[in-house]
Amino acid sequence: MKTRFSRRHFVGGAAAAVGALGLRPNSALAALRLPPPPPGVVPADPYDDLAKLASNENPYGPSEKMLEAMNAAWKYSNRYGYPDGDIHEKIAEHHGVGTGNIIMNAGSGETLRVAGIAFLRHEEKVIGVEPTFTTVYRAASGIDADVIERSLLPDYTQDIDDLIRVTKRNYRDVGLVYVCNPNNPTGVVVPDSDIRHLLDNIPEDIPVLIDEAYHHFVQDPAYATAVPYIKEGRKVLVTRTFSKIYGMAGLRLGYGIAPEEMIDQMRTYATGSVNALARWGAATALEDPGYEEWVRETTIALRDATMTELRDQGFEVIPSECNFFMVHTGRPASEVRAAFRRRDVAVGRDFPPMLDYLRVSIGTEDEMKRFMAGWNEIFPDGMTATGRR
Ligand SMILES: Cc1ncc(COP(=O)(O)O)c(C=O)c1O
């Protein structure tokens, strides 16, 4: 951060000032070389300058109505018990289930971790695909449970018949099946018919965790939420988050929906620590479908336009139903990522085994323009480019 500041301030900064502010090249101001700032004095936050396309966040943040509700909730900062917008009841109502079917956590990542710990015992197995979102797998490793990671099919879909086969083969040792739908990092959905096929064909006492963090972005009519399976009495846990469509990643509120016995089993391991602002922000978000709709439409329009530009240049882009997509770079994505980072654009990390695919989150219009400008420099000749810049 320091280096970046210095470079910009003393080299780029002076040169840019000459051009941008219309200073004469030989003016005293243009020639000025100020000493570096002392520790603690940061004139501008480099984080703000970064195009943040790495973590599938909502770049716009909470809606005005949510901000108002959260501002009004500061007065509860010093309390343990306080009015909380009835968020627990509102989530239950939103899904047409009872409050006993909901567990709230500080982000759905915590729900995933708690599920991993609650449903897996030492040396038991969690079964799912690779690559996917790995919080459950990491929770499993932390308690010496095993992870069976199965490959995606060539079209990047999850091989449900394979998951069924492996679950049956390991029946006695399987603690949990994990399905991220749509999948992160590919953005590909599992059709509802496949979810039903999975549930109908594995032993009914095996819990299935369906992670619907990106539910709100999906348009594919073959997809549907798995919440109805919970109402049918199946051993299904669906996780959702306020981090994505509602722009609350930094505020931390996610939840799980499941049969009461499963929720009770998880509660033992959960802290239930959701702060007052997050509660009020989330309660207001559920009453503000207009904002959700705007975020979805804007995100999808920017995603599709960016994907089209890349495809027009000959790059393979995996069809996505999310607020991110994966593009085939034809060379290690880590190199491409580093080249972007030098241009103040942060893009997704490595997702083994797809090491020559780059995951790009959808940011604002300005951020996507910066992404494409960077891309055109890094791949000046389209897909045939091999130059390292
Ligand atoms: C598939 C998936 N599930 C869960 C999460 C966790 O999100 P949070 O803990 O912010 O709710 C993420 C975050 O990126 C995700 O991609």
The ligand as a Tripos MOL2 file, in Angstrom:
@<TRIPOS>MOLECULE
LIG
   16    16     1     0     0
SMALL
NO_CHARGES

@<TRIPOS>ATOM
      1 C1        -21.7990  -20.1700   -2.2710 C.3       1 LIG1
      2 C2        -21.5660  -19.3020   -1.0910 C.ar      1 LIG1
      3 N1        -22.1150  -19.6570    0.0760 N.ar      1 LIG1
      4 C3        -21.9390  -18.9250    1.1770 C.ar      1 LIG1
      5 C4        -21.1880  -17.7710    1.1580 C.ar      1 LIG1
      6 C5        -20.9750  -17.0460    2.4360 C.3       1 LIG1
      7 O1        -21.4980  -15.7930    2.4060 O.3       1 LIG1
      8 P1        -21.8160  -15.0010    3.7470 P.3       1 LIG1
      9 O2        -21.0710  -15.6660    4.8590 O.co2     1 LIG1
     10 O3        -21.3600  -13.6240    3.5120 O.co2     1 LIG1
     11 O4        -23.2950  -15.1260    3.9390 O.co2     1 LIG1
     12 C6        -20.5870  -17.3580   -0.0390 C.ar      1 LIG1
     13 C7        -19.7510  -16.1470   -0.0870 C.2       1 LIG1
     14 O5        -19.1380  -15.7920   -1.0410 O.2       1 LIG1
     15 C8        -20.7830  -18.1550   -1.1930 C.ar      1 LIG1
     16 O6        -20.2280  -17.8370   -2.3580 O.3       1 LIG1
@<TRIPOS>BOND
     1     1     2 1
     2     2     3 ar
     3     2    15 ar
     4     3     4 ar
     5     4     5 ar
     6     5     6 1
     7     5    12 ar
     8     6     7 1
     9     7     8 1
    10     8     9 2
    11     8    10 1
    12     8    11 1
    13    12    13 1
    14    12    15 ar
    15    13    14 2
    16    15    16 1
@<TRIPOS>SUBSTRUCTURE
     1 LIG1         1 GROUP 0 **** ****
